Every structure is written in C-alpha cells, then in structure tokens.
Amino acid sequence: MKNLIFASALLFALPGPAIAAEEPLDAFAKQVGYMASTIPFCGGPPEELTYFQGLILKMLRPAKLTKAELARYKDLAELARVAAKPRGNDCTDNGGLANAGKLQNLLKALVAARQ
C-alpha cells in the first residue's frame, strides 16, 4: 500500500504535458458571443446587437486578423452567443462593467499575442 501511495505521489509530482491555454482569439470570440447574448436577454432591441457587433469589428482592427481568422472569430462568437446562458446580474451596471472589463483584457491579450 505504501508503495502505491509513493508511486502515485511520484507520478503527480512529475511534470506532464502543459495544458494549452485557450487561444486569445477564441477567448475573445466567446466573450463577445456571451455579451451579445445579454443584449436581448436584458431587453435591448435588435439594433443594439447590430451596433455592438460593429463596435467589436472596429475594436478588432489593431489585431489585423486575416479573412480566415475573422471568419473563425465570427463563427465562434455566434456559437457562443447561441450557447450562452446570461444571468440577471449581466443587466446591471456592475455586470455590464465586469463583462466589458473582461472583453478589454481579452482584446489586449489578443493584440499582444499578434505583435
């Protein structure tokens, strides 16, 4: 029994393959999709969603995405929007600010990764 415990401890102490971090573009797209889902959830009109999506495209300009990357971003954002389950807190100033702050940090990481 002691040998089994020692072997288990040794196994977990050894370095294993690193778990890959989520790609910055994927993380950004997922956050955009989540935020887009909060617009109708919180009572926003369809025009607000269109406006939001336009702002996001402007925000992405410094990342200089290729056409393929932009298409991937749009697909991921839409999948995230459909799958999202917004919460009531998202409709408050605090919830909106938290989501916007996270989005800004993800954008910074995306742009930095592409430098």
Long-range contacts (C-beta under 8 A, 24 or more apart in sequence): 24-106, 24-109, 24-110, 24-112, 24-113, 24-114, 25-63, 25-65, 25-69, 25-72, 25-73, 25-76, 25-110, 26-76, 27-106, 27-109, 27-110, 28-73, 28-103, 28-106, 28-107, 28-109, 28-110, 29-72, 29-73, 29-74, 29-76, 29-77, 29-80, 30-76, 30-77, 30-80, 31-80, 31-99, 31-102, 31-103, 31-106, 32-56, 32-73, 32-77, 32-80, 32-81, 32-103, 33-76, 33-77, 33-78, 33-79, 33-80, 33-81, 33-82, 33-83, 33-84, 34-80, 34-81, 34-84, 34-86, 34-99, 35-99, 35-100, 35-103, 36-77, 36-80, 36-81, 36-84, 37-80, 37-81, 37-82, 37-84, 37-85, 37-86, 38-84, 38-86, 38-90, 38-91, 38-95, 38-96, 38-99, 41-86, 41-90, 41-91, 42-86, 42-90, 42-91, 43-91, 59-107, 60-107, 60-110, 62-111, 63-107, 63-110, 63-111, 63-114, 64-114
